[in-house]
Amino acid sequence: MSHVTSKDGTRIAYERLGSGPALLMIDGALCSRAFGPMPKIAALLAEHFTVYVYDRRGRGESGDTQPYGKAREVEDIQALIAAAGGSAYAAGLSSGAALALEAAASGVPIKKLAVYEPPFMVDDARHARLDHEAKLKALVAAGERGAAVKYFMRDMVSVPAPFVWLMQLMRGTWHKLAAVAHTLPYDAAIMGDWQIPAARLSSLDTPTLAMYGGKTETRLKRAIEELVKVLPNVRQQVLPGQTHNVSAAVLVPALVEHFKG
């Protein structure tokens, strides 16, 4: 494990695997380099790239300097890409995809970008009226970490109630989710009003692959369909049989094709 120091002094933990062109992987909510989809994805990508996986601030072994700001996470990505040689490919999953888009729009030197199912709510204005960030902060401040995770799953991303109940029975997994519940307001801040920031992204000319799963929820499919109308240099791809919980074996070939193409 290594560290970079972000602009505000926060130490960001990362690992480097494989050899070849640099590729930075950006996690979604609740995940880290040791928990979630990245270990399997990175292991397969390491056959083709020098893969950088990291703990987003507040998770794993990274610091958590306050106050939080979305721009600070962009600075983290900037510091990681500087450590990778000054420019890199980047791929983001879920809210990590929205963060990756923001980083590219902010001028971070990303040569090519791939995003999988950023959870914009293009057909649901309700999210723009609800202050998810404040609700999550209140739950965490009250010590209700499990309740914050449940609120995120049920009220923000519409995970079915029976699935949330089953997740709570998996005590080891639920404990890991609750341990990083304090970072859920960060993902809410990244998503903002949950609409695609069209004005922000309309001049982003970074070659981008925008993906969704063939069996995913309609709202996530619609997010990609609307995103590709905004980005000027984008290719859309459907990954057959996939949901939001994408298989590494299916995702990785699409990433290799895009970045090596």
N, C-alpha and C positions, 0 to 999 in steps of 0.2 A: 504494500500500500504506500502511496505517496500523497503529498499535499501541494496545493497551490494556495497562494494568498490573494484573495479577491481585493478589489479596490478599497473596500471599507475595512480591511484588515481581517476578515473572516477566513479561517482556514477551511479549505474544501478538500475532502478526501477523495482520492480516485485510484483506480487501477488501470494498468495498460496491458493489453493482451495481443498476441499475434504480431504480424509484420505486414508492411505495405502502407498504402495511403492512410492518413489519419481519419478516423471516423468517431465522432462523439455521439453517444447514446444518451437520450434525455428521458427520464422516467416520468410517469404520471403520478397521481395522488397516492400517498401511503407507501409507495415502493422505494427501494434503494438498491444499491449495487449487490446487496446480499439477500434481498427479499423481493419477490415479484418475478416478472418475466425476464429481466435482464441477464441473469447468469446463463440461461440456456441460449438466449439470442446471441450474447457476446461470444460464447464458446464456438458457435457455428460461424460467426462473422470473422473470427480470428484467423480462419484459414485464408482470408482474402485481404484483410485490413489490419492496421494497428488500431485496435478498438479501445476507446477510453470510456469507462463506466465510472460514475461518481455518485456520491451521496449528495443529493440536493440539500441546501442549508437547512439545519434543524433535524436532519436525519442521520442515522448511522454515526460515523465518526467525524462528520463535518460540524463546524461551529454554527451559531445561531444569533449573530449580532442583531440587536434591536435598535431602532424600530425596523420592522420588515418593510420592504418595498419591492415591487415587481422589477424595478430597474436594477436592484441589487442582484437578483437572480440572473439577469442578463449580464451583469459584470462578472458573475461567477463563470458563465459560459465563455466570456471573453478571456478570462484568465486561463481557463482550461485549454482553449484553442491556442493561446500564446505558448503554453507549455508543450503543445503538440506540434509546434513549428511555425505558428503564425496564421495558418489557415487549415480548414478541415471540412470534411463532409459532416453532416449532422442528421440525426433521425430522432423524432420524438413520438411518444405514444400518449394518447389521451390528452390530459391537460399539459403533459410534457410536449405534445405537438403544438399546442397553442403557445407555449413558452418558446419553442424553437422558432415559430413564425415571428414572434415578437423580437427575438434576438437577431434574426436575419433582417427584419425591417429596421432595427436599430443600427445596422451597419457592421455587425459582427462578421468577420471574414469567413463566411460559410460558402464553400464552393458549389455544393449541391445539397439540397434538402429533401428529406422524405418525412411525411407525416401520416400517422395512422389514427383515424377517428378522433380528431379534436372535438370535444363535446359541446360545440356551439349549439344553442337552442334556437334555430332560425324560425321555427314555427310556433314558439311558445314564449310570448312576451311576458308571461308571469314571472319568469326568473329575473327580468330586468327590474321588477317592482319589489322583489324580496331582497333584503340585505342578508344574504347568506353568510357573508364574512363576519358581520356583527353577531349573528346568532351563534356561529361556531366559536368565536372568541369568548362569548359569555359562558358557553358550556365548558370550555377548557378552563376558564378562570375559576369556575365553580368546582373543578375537579371531576367533572362528568365526562371523562374521556370516552367511555363506551357510548354514552349518549351522543357525543359529537360524531363518532363513527356512524352510528345509526342514522343520525340526521343527514349526514353526507350521503349515505347509501339510499335512504328512502326518499328524502325531500329534494335532494339536489340531482341525483343521477337515476332515480326511479328504479332501484333494484327491488325486485319483488319481495314482499314481506317474508314468505317462507324461506327464501334463500338467506336473508339477513338472519333469521332465527337459526338456521343450520350453521351459519358462520359462527354464531356465538357458542355453539356446542363444540366447535373446534378450538378448544381453549388456547392451545399454543399459537395458532394463527391469529385468534382474536386479541390475544395479549400483544402480539407484534403490531397489530393495527392500532390498538389503543395507545401504544407507546409513542407513536408518531402523530397522534390526533392533533397535537398543537400546531402541526404544519398544514392542516386542512384549510385554515383561513388564508394561507399563502396561495393555495390553488384557487380558492374563490376569488382572490384578488387578481390572479392571472386571467381568469375568465371574465372578470369585470361584469358587464351586463349580459354576458352569455351570447351576445350577437357577434357576428363576424365583423372585425374592425376594417371595413371595406376601404375607407379613406387611407388607413394606415398601410394596407397591403397592396393597394392597386398599383403602386410603383415598384413593387418588389420583383426584380427581374432574375433572382436566383432560380436556376432550374430546379423545379419542385415536382416530386411524386406525391400525389394525394390519394390515399387508399382507404377503403372500407371493406368489411367482410360481407360475403354473400348472404350470410344468415344473421347479420347484425340488426339492431333496432332501426326502425324507419327514421327516427330523429337523427341518428348518427350518419346514416346514408344521406339524408337531406343536407346535413352540415357539409359534407364533401361536395355534393352537387352544387351547393351555393358557393362554396369556397373556390371551386375551379372557375366560376364566372368572374371572380374578382382578380385572381392571380394572373399576370400576363404571360408567364412562362411555366406552364404546369401541364402535367399529364395525369389523368385519372386512371386508377386501376382497382378492380374488384378482386379480392382474394376469395376464391370459391370455398364455401363451407365454413367460413370463419365468422366468429362473433367478436365482441369487444375484447374478449380474452383470446387474443390471437395466438396461434401455434407458431413457435419459433421455426419449425420445419417448413412452414408455408411462407412466413414473412421474410426470412433471410434470402431466399432466391430472388424475390422481388427487389430487395435492397441491393443485392449484388448486381443485378442487371442494371438498375438505375445508376448506381454510382460508378460502375465500370463501363457503362455504355457511352 
